[in-house]
């Protein structure tokens, strides 16, 4: 199980974890869920970009710690069902398989993560790990809209973070 990471740093903030940290955190998620090779983009941004994306996609006019954008497979390259039928099934299958390795994008706001870590008395690197784990679970379809989903997702986050020797991110600090 391995993570293929496209790391984009679009901030001048310091205290950004190393690429190897991001890969370790992603691979812990994949190992916990028995998921094979996946490609993910993590973009580290400042507050203006986070706020703009949060407003554009969630109608919330403030920066946020992490945004998740799952990859959505387009209808076979924009072709109609009739056009799809004309193509060799093996070709369609292999393309779909190749494309499926794209998990999606995480956008993490460095200043928000730093501020939250300070306010919550957490080690900043541990909070970064939590944001990566949390966002990646969203990319994999986990959510916390209702209480049952939230309990399941948070339990999974705790389990993954515990393997990284990181305290429960939901405990009072």
Rosetta blueprint (number, residue, H / E / L):
1 X L
2 X L
3 X E
4 X E
5 X E
6 X E
7 X E
8 X E
9 X E
10 X L
11 X L
12 X L
13 X L
14 X L
15 X L
16 X L
17 X L
18 X L
19 X H
20 X H
21 X H
22 X H
23 X H
24 X H
25 X H
26 X H
27 X H
28 X H
29 X H
30 X H
31 X H
32 X H
33 X L
34 X L
35 X L
36 X L
37 X L
38 X E
39 X E
40 X E
41 X E
42 X E
43 X E
44 X E
45 X E
46 X L
47 X H
48 X H
49 X H
50 X H
51 X H
52 X H
53 X H
54 X H
55 X H
56 X H
57 X H
58 X H
59 X L
60 X L
61 X L
62 X L
63 X L
64 X L
65 X L
66 X E
67 X E
68 X E
69 X E
70 X E
71 X L
72 X L
73 X L
74 X L
75 X L
76 X H
77 X H
78 X H
79 X L
80 X L
81 X H
82 X H
83 X H
84 X H
85 X H
86 X L
87 X L
88 X L
89 X H
90 X H
91 X H
92 X H
93 X H
94 X H
95 X H
96 X H
97 X H
98 X H
99 X H
100 X H
101 X L
102 X E
103 X E
104 X E
105 X E
106 X E
107 X E
108 X E
109 X E
110 X H
111 X H
112 X H
113 X H
114 X H
115 X H
116 X H
117 X H
118 X H
119 X H
120 X L
121 X L
122 X L
123 X L
124 X H
125 X H
126 X H
127 X H
128 X H
129 X H
130 X H
131 X H
132 X H
133 X H
134 X H
135 X H
136 X H
137 X H
138 X H
139 X H
140 X L
141 X L
142 X L
143 X L
144 X L
145 X L
146 X L
147 X H
148 X H
149 X H
150 X H
151 X H
152 X H
153 X H
154 X H
155 X H
156 X H
157 X H
158 X H
159 X H
160 X H
161 X H
162 X H
163 X H
164 X L
165 X L
166 X L
167 X L
168 X L
169 X L
170 X L
171 X L
172 X L
173 X L
